[in-house]
Amino acid sequence: MRRVALLVLLAFLAAGCSDNRPGEKVVAPLPSTVVGTVATQQQASVPAQFQHGDSAAGKQVFETAGCKGCHTLKDAGATGNVGPNLDQAKPALPLVVKRVLNGQGAMPPFRGQLSDKQIANVAAYVVKATGGNPSG
């Protein structure tokens, strides 16, 4: 009788054990339908007047508007260290346009000091010289 009771007890305990070994992946069923929508990442847009700048003309703007004094940009021979190192940052066009227009931190806004054409040109130059993303 003791043997039967012991076997019943062992069978009862074994029924609750898992076949998985530690470290093995446990697979769960996946839902067959999704309710709702998945959010999409919005890309920053660049106003039309800043989209097609001339990077060659932008180099002159970079060199004469004070950019060299604050930023490092190898192509322009700039070694400033107040603002970000543009060679390392490789900024996208929407970010360059936003920063030149509005400034941030120690960088002043150049809206009103530079024409839209100059801003488009210097933004195109920075993106091209650094290998940044021209479309955002």
C-alpha positions in Angstrom: 0.0 0.0 0.0 2.9 2.4 0.8 4.3 1.7 -2.6 1.0 2.5 -4.4 0.6 5.7 -2.3 4.2 6.8 -3.1 3.6 6.1 -6.9 0.4 8.1 -6.8 2.1 11.0 -5.1 5.0 11.0 -7.6 2.6 10.8 -10.5 0.6 13.7 -9.1 3.8 15.8 -8.7 5.1 14.9 -12.1 1.8 16.0 -13.7 2.6 19.7 -12.8 6.1 19.7 -14.2 7.1 21.2 -17.5 8.8 19.4 -20.3 10.9 22.6 -21.0 14.5 22.7 -19.8 16.0 25.9 -18.3 17.1 28.2 -21.1 14.8 26.7 -23.7 12.5 29.1 -25.5 8.8 28.9 -24.7 6.5 29.6 -27.6 3.2 31.2 -27.1 0.4 31.5 -29.7 0.3 34.8 -31.6 -2.8 36.9 -32.1 -4.4 36.4 -35.5 -5.8 39.9 -35.8 -4.6 43.3 -34.8 -7.0 45.9 -33.5 -6.2 49.5 -34.1 -3.4 51.1 -36.1 0.4 51.1 -35.8 1.9 54.6 -35.4 4.2 55.7 -38.2 7.2 57.8 -37.7 6.8 61.2 -39.2 9.8 62.6 -41.2 10.7 66.1 -40.6 9.9 68.3 -43.5 11.8 71.1 -45.0 9.9 74.1 -46.3 10.2 74.4 -50.1 12.4 77.5 -50.1 15.1 75.6 -48.2 15.0 72.3 -50.2 17.3 73.0 -53.1 20.3 75.0 -51.9 23.6 75.4 -53.7 26.2 73.7 -51.6 29.1 75.6 -53.4 27.5 78.9 -52.5 26.7 77.5 -49.0 30.4 77.1 -48.3 30.9 80.8 -48.7 28.0 81.5 -46.3 29.5 79.0 -43.8 32.8 80.8 -43.9 31.5 84.3 -43.7 28.5 84.1 -41.4 30.5 83.0 -38.3 29.9 79.3 -38.5 33.6 78.5 -38.6 34.1 80.1 -35.2 31.8 77.7 -33.4 31.7 74.5 -35.5 34.2 71.9 -36.6 33.8 71.1 -40.3 36.9 69.7 -42.1 35.8 70.7 -45.6 35.7 74.3 -44.5 38.9 74.1 -42.4 36.8 75.0 -39.4 37.9 73.9 -35.9 35.4 75.6 -33.6 34.4 73.8 -30.4 31.5 75.9 -29.1 28.8 74.1 -31.2 28.6 70.5 -32.3 31.3 68.9 -34.5 29.4 68.7 -37.7 31.7 66.1 -39.2 30.7 63.8 -36.4 27.0 64.8 -36.2 26.3 64.4 -39.9 23.0 66.3 -39.5 20.1 65.8 -41.8 18.8 68.7 -43.9 15.6 69.3 -41.8 17.7 69.7 -38.6 20.3 72.0 -40.2 17.5 74.3 -41.6 15.8 74.3 -38.2 19.0 75.2 -36.3 20.0 77.9 -38.7 16.6 79.5 -38.7 15.8 79.2 -34.9 19.2 78.6 -33.2 19.5 76.5 -30.1 21.7 76.8 -27.0 24.6 79.1 -27.7 23.8 79.2 -31.4 21.8 82.3 -32.4 19.0 82.3 -34.9 19.9 83.4 -38.3 16.4 84.1 -39.5 16.4 87.7 -40.6 20.2 87.9 -40.7 20.5 85.5 -43.7 18.2 85.3 -46.7 16.2 82.2 -47.4 18.5 81.5 -50.3 21.6 81.8 -48.0 20.0 79.5 -45.4 19.1 76.9 -48.1 22.7 77.1 -49.5 24.5 76.8 -46.1 22.2 73.9 -45.1 22.9 72.1 -48.4 26.6 72.7 -47.9 26.7 71.3 -44.3 24.7 68.2 -45.3 26.9 67.5 -48.4 30.2 68.2 -46.6 29.3 65.9 -43.7 27.5 63.2 -45.6 24.3 63.9 -43.7 20.9 62.8 -45.0 19.7 65.4 -47.6 16.1 64.2 -47.4 15.6 63.9 -43.7 
